[in-house]
């Protein structure tokens, strides 16, 4: 009698918590409390996502499977963002006898919230989302639900006012008797993200030097790059955003002594930004002036000029049970000569062939007609071999493909983080 009472209490509590995901017919069914033939007592769950392993120990009423093929429920845990700020999305998809049952829960961390608080709240949502499935397993007889009184939220006192700063520097040295190479890089970035605004600013510097001694002749080549950039984005609603991008810098590779580009922009997402972890179809348009001073006279007899340019990008992103894909098509041209243009396409596809076996492709290319900064004097043989100068071309392309296969125990819970996530057997092939 006590078991029946506890089971009824669980079903009633779950119904209150999730009235939008349970049809009435579900609650009219009796929850089994005896193991079905061939069914494990606990709900088998596969957690997907970069941070999924951190939550495996938070669901003791479920058994975490090593792959989706052996799970009755698949949960995708994705950290993303929308027009209002950072979000964590949990998508639940039923398999086998739960096929067709889906749910989606979203957690939005508060400004200034600690990483541990975010983890605990995400784990709580994971538990709530799995209750509707676990209530139909033999383990339901040992589940209970507690309800906490609401606590009035308090304002966050952030001494940094939501600013995040990062500083990086690195160096690399390599040499032997007749050759030496050194590379230096440094960068500083400042970011501020709120539901209404996104502000990013950064500066960086790099310097590479090659030295060669050959038959008494010393050859040295130095390549430098200096850049500064800023981006301000204002969220208008769940589909529209306005922004302003400013970039400045110099580059010996691209023949820029100084270049400044100011580009107002507007973006439209056909789907709400809140669905960005599942699907996106964005149109981004920006246009503005570029002020350029060249290091050497160009093939068009220019030492400096002001150019006006516009760019339109169409980006598609999808995440489905079979895998994921993204594709971006970008077109641009200069207003003074429409023949000075560029069309570029980039895409990547990850296809889950069968459980444990995935195939990935990355490919792209461009039709290039806008190399206005090519130096009139051309490039020396050394600069060509060392790739120290931009060379004339009408196109570029790339292609990458990979195959990975993971197999082993389907009962690994992946709850021990010591010495990283290695374990089991995995084969990866790239070509």
N, C-alpha and C positions, 0 to 999 in steps of 0.2 A: 504493500500500500504506500509506503514511504517513497519507493522508487517511482511509482506512477505519479504521485504528487510532485516530486522533483522534476520529472520529465515535463509535466504539464506547465509547471512554473517556467521552465526554460523556454518552451515554445511560446508562451504568452509574452515573456520578456523580449524575445527576439522579434515577435510581431510588432511590439511597440517601437523597438529600435529601428526596424526596417519595414515599415508598412508599404513603401514604394516598390519593393523588390519581391514580395511574396504574394502570389495570387491566393485567393480564398481557398482554392482547392487544395493547396499545399497543407494548410492547417487542419483540414478535415481528415488528413491521413494520419494513421497511427505511427509514431516514431518507433522504429525497431530497437529493441533493447537486447536482443540476442544476436550473436554473430550470424551473418548469412553464410551459406556454404561458399567457401573460397574467398570470402571477404575478410580483410584484416580488421581488427577492432578499431584502429585509429584511421582517420581520414588521411589518404596519401595526397601530398601537396608538392608541386614543383614551383620553386621560387625563382623568378627570372629577373635579371637586372644587375647592374654593377654593384649594388649594395645589398643584394638579396641574402648573401651568406650571413650578414650581421643580424638577421631576424629569424634565422632557423631555430634558435633556442627559445624564442618567445612564444612558440605555439606547442606546448607540451601535449595538447590533445590531438595533435596531428603528427604523421610521419613524413619527413621531408624526403622526396624522391630525388634521385640523381639526374633524371631526365623526364621530359614531358610525357613520353610514351607510357610510363608506368604510373602516372598520376591521375587521380579523379578530378583534381582541381589544379589549374595553372594560374599563378598570380604574377603579373608583371608589375615591378616596382620601379618607377622612373622618376628621377628628379629633373624638373624642367622649370619653365617660367611662362608667364603670360603678361598681359598688359598691367596687371595689378601686382606683379612681383613673383617671387619664387613659389613653386608648388611641388608637391610630391603626390604622384598619381598611382593608385593601386587599382589594377584591373583584374577582375576575377572571371575565369572562364571554366565552366564545368565540362568534364569529359565523362565518357562511359554512361552510367545511369544518371549523371547530372548534365548530360549534353543539352545545350540550349539555354542553360541558366548562366547568366552573366550579371556582373555588377561593377560599378566603378565608384571608388571613394577618393576624395581629394583632401589633402591636408596642406594648409597654407601657414608656414612658420611665421611667427610674429617678428617684427623688427627687433634685432638685438638678441634673439633667442639663442641659447647655447646649443651646440651640436648634440649634447646628450638629451636635452629636452626634446629636440626634434626627433631623435631616434626613438624615444619612449612613446611619443605621440603617434609616430608612424607604426610602431609595434601594436599599439592599442587599436588602431584602425584595421590592421591586419587581422587581429583576433576577432573584431566585430564582423568583418567581411566574411570570415570563414565559419562563423556560427551557423549561418543558414544551411551550410553543407554538413557541418559536424553534428547538427541536431538530428541528422538522419543516419547516424552511425551508432554502433553499440556503445561507443564512448560517451554518448549523450547522457546516459544514466549517471555519469560522474562529473557532469558539468553543472555550473551554477552561474548566476548573473547577479551582479551588485550594481546598484544605482547610486551615484554620488550627487549630492546637492550641488547646484551651480554655484561657482565662485565668481564674484564680480572681478573682471579683468582690471589690471592696473596699468597705467601708462609706463612705457619703457623709457628709462632715462639712459640714453646712449651718449657717452662722452665724445664719441667719434662722429656723431651725427650721420651714421650709416656710411661713412667713408671707409674704404678698404685700400690699403697701400701695399705694394710689393716692390721689392728691390732685388735685382739679380745681377750677378757678374760671374764670368767664367773665362778661363784662358786655356790654351792648348799649345804645347810645344812638341816638335818632332824633328829629328835630325840624324844625319850620318856624316861621313867624311866629306862628301861632295854636295850635299843638299841639306837645307834647313827650312822648316816651316813653322810659323807661329800665327795663332789666331786669338783675338781678344773680342769680348762682347760684354756689354753692360746695358741694363734697361731699368727704368723706373715707371711704375704704373699706379694710377689712382682711379678707383671706381666707386660710384655711388648709385645704388639701385633702390628705388621705392616703387610703390604701385603706380605712381603718376609719372615718374621720371627715371630715365637711365642716363647716367653721365659716365663717360670713360675718357681717360687721358693717359698718354704714354709717350716716353721718349726712349730712344735706343741708339746705340753706337756700335759699330763693328769694324775691325781692321784685320786684314789677312796679309801676310808677307811671305813670299817665296824667295829663297836664295839658292843659286846653283853655282858651283865651281866646275868649269869644264875647260881643260887644257889651258889653264892660266887665265881664263876669262870668267869674271864674276858677273852673273846676271841676277838682278833683283827686281821683283815686281810687287807692288803694293796696291791693294784694293780696299777702299773705305766706303762706309755708308753711314749716314746720320739721318735720323727720322724723328718726327714729332707728329702726333695725331690727337685729335679730339672728336668726340661724338656726343651729341645731346639729342635725346629722343623724348618726345612728349606723347603719352598715351591719351588718345581721344576717346576710344571705346574698345569693345572687344574685337573690332575688325580693323580699325584705322589707327595709324600712328604718323606723326610728323617728326622730322629730324634734320639735323645739320651736321655735316661732316667736314672737318678741316684737317688737311695733311700738309706737311712741309718737310723738306729734306734735301739731301744731296747724295749722289752716287757716282762713283767712277765707272762702274759697270754700265750704267745707263746714260752716261755722258751728261749728267745733271750737276751743274755747279750750285744751282738753287731751283727748287720747284715748290710752288704753293698752289694748292687746289682747294676751292671752297665750293661745297656741293649741298644745297638744300635738297631734301628728299621727302618722299611720301610713300607709305607702305600700306597695302590692303591685303588682308588674309580672308579668303573666301570662307574658311571655317573659323569659328571662334578661337581666340588664342588659348582658351582653356582646354582645347582639344589638341594642342600642339604635340603632345606625346603620342598621339594616335594618327593624326593626319594634318597636313598643312598644304595649302596651295596659295602662295604669296606672290604678289606683284610689287616690285620695288622700283621706283623711278627716281632718278636724281639727275640734276643738271646744274652747271655752274662754270665759272672761269678757272683757268689754270695759268699761272704766271711762271714762266720758265726762263732761266738763264743757263746756257750750255757751257760746258767746259771747253769744247772745241766747236768750231764752225760745223754745222750739219750739212748733209747732202742737199738740203734745200737752201743753203747759203744764209742760215740764221744763226745768230749768236744769242738772241733773246727774242721772246714773243709772248703774246697773250692769246690764249686759245679758249674757245667755248666748246663744251662737250656735254652730251647727254647720254644716259645709260638706262636701259630697261632690263630687268631680270625677272624671270619667272621660275619659281622654285616649287617643287613638289616633294613632299615627304610622306611616306606611308609605313605603318607598322601593322602587320597582319600575322595570323597564326603560322603562315608558311615562311615568314621572315620579315625583312624590311628592305626598303629602297628609298633613295633620294636622287633627284635630278635637278640640275640648274641650267637654264638656257639664258645667256646674257648677250645682248647686242649693244654696241656703242658706236658713235661717230662724232667727228668734229664738224661744227656748223660751217666753217669757212670752206670746207671741201668734203662733201658727203662721201666721196670715194675713199677718204681716210677713215676706215671703219674696222671693226673687229666683231666677229661672232664666235662665241665660245659655248661649249656644252660639256658638262661634267656630270657623272653619275656613279653611284655605287649600289650594288645589290647583294644582299645576303639571303640565300635560299636554303631553308631547312629541308633537305631531301627526305630523310627519314630520321627517326629518333637517333641523335648522336652524330649524324652526318650532315655537314653544312658546306655549301659552296658559295664563295664570295667573288665578286667582280668589281673592279674599279677601272673606269675608263673615261676618256675625254679627249678633247682636241679643240683646236681653234683655227679659224681662217683669219689671217692677220694682214691688215692693209694700213696700219696706223703707226708705223715705226718712224716718227718724225725726228727722233733725237740721234739717229745714226751719224757718227762723225764723218766728215767729208774725207778725211785722210785714211779711213779704213782702220784695220787692226793688224798688228804685227803677228808673225807666226807664233811667237811666244804667248801673246795675249789670247790667240785662238786656242792653242793647246791647253793653256791654263784656265780658259773660260773666264777671262778678265774683262771681256767686252761683249756687249750685245751685238749679235751678228744679224745681217739681213736675212729674213725668211718670210715665206708666205703662209706658213702653217706650223703647228706643233701638235703632238699627240702623245698619249700614254695608254698603257693597258696593263692591268695587274689581275691575276686570278689566283685563287687559293682554295684548298680543300682541307677540311679538318674532320677527324673522326674520333669520337670519345666513346669508350665502352668500359664496362665493369659493373660493379655492384649497383643495384637500383635502390639499395637501402641505406646508402651513405647519407647521413644527416648534415654533413658539412658544418659542424658546429665548433670545430677546434681551429682557431685562427693562428696558432703558433707556427712559426716558420712558413708563413704564407699559406696559399691555397693549393699547393701542389699535392697530388695524390691521385690514385687511380691510374688510368692509362689514356694517353691522348696522342694522336698522330696528326701532324700538320704538314701539308705539302703546298708549296708556292712555286709558281712558274710564270 
